Amino acid sequence: DDAPMDDDSPHVEESHVIVLGNTNLLQRSGHVFAGWNIQPDGTGNHYHPDETFIIEDNTILYSQWLKIHKVVFEDHEGTLLRIVDVVHGHAATPPSDPSRTGGAIGFIVVKRF
């Protein structure tokens, strides 16, 4: 198993533990590591690396992931201006407005995937 293991495990009940980071560099294609959760679906307590909590029972921490979207910027003529990877829930930084003789032209986001 590639999951990080705490060298001090097992812990006794009511002990303080420090949450490990993604020490074995777990990977999930198209996603970025976002921390740990006590529920596989992310509905439980969320923990970031180096955060502490008190062990109250047998505890499994499940890796949590955020999807990475590709955002494509094109000008009004369909010329590709930039493709950026954006973590789900974050904003894409648009390129500077392109310019042309006779004034500035805007850009559009073509798609996010």
N, C-alpha and C positions, 0 to 999 in steps of 0.2 A: 504494500500500500504506500502511495506517495504522500499521504497526509502528514503534516508536521506533527511530531510527537514531543510532548513536554518531558524533558529528562527527569523532572521531579515527580512524574506521575507514577503510581496513583497518589492522590491527595486525600487527606482525611477530611471528613465532613467539617464544615465551618472554617476551612482554611482559605486564606486569600491567595488567588492565583493571578498570574499575569498572562494575558492573551498573547499567543505567538502571532507573528506575521505569517506571510506566505513563504515560510522559510525553505520549502522544497520547490518553490516556484511552480506551484500548480498552474495549469493553463486550461483555458476554455476558449476555443476558437471564436473570434468575433466579440469577445467580452473582456472586461477588465475586473480584476479582483477588487471586491468592495468590503471585505471584512468577514465576520462570522456571525452565525445566528444559532440559537438553540433549537430551532425548528427548520427542517429541510426547505420549507416553502417561504421562509423569511418572516413569518408572522410572530415569532418569539422575540426575546431580547436580542438586540444586535450589539456586537462587540467589535471594536477596532483594535488593531495590533497595539500592544503595550498597555491596553486598558486593564483594570483589575476588577475582579468580582469574587464573591464568596461562594465556594462550592457547598451546595446544600444537599446534593444527591448525585448519583451517577450522571455525568453530563457529557454529551457529545456536541461539539460545535461543528456546524455545517458551513462550508464555504458559500459565500454569496457573491453574485456576479452582476455587473451592469453591462447591458448590450452597447456595443459601439456601432453607431450609424455613420454611413458615408453621406455627406451632404455635398451636392454638386452645384456650383454657381456658374451660370452662363450669362452672357450679355443678351440683349434683345435680338441679336442676329444668330444666336446659338453658338457663339464662340466660347469655348471652355475657358473660364477664368481661374477656377480653383476647385480642387476636391479636398475636403477636410474630413478627418475622423472626429466624431463628436460622441462623448459618453452620454448615454441616455439620461435625460433630465437636465442637461447642460445646453447652453446656447452655442451655436456656431458663430465664429467671428467672420463676418463677410469681408471680401477683399475691398480694397479702395475702389471707389467708383471709377470705372474706366472713362477716359476722355477721348474726344475727337475734335477735329476742327469744326468750329461753329457751336461748341458747347459740350456739356457733360451728358453722358448717357448713363442710365441706371443698369442694374443687373437684376437677375431673377434667380431664385432657387428652383432648379429643375426637378429634383427629386431627392428623397431621403430613403436610404435602404440600408 
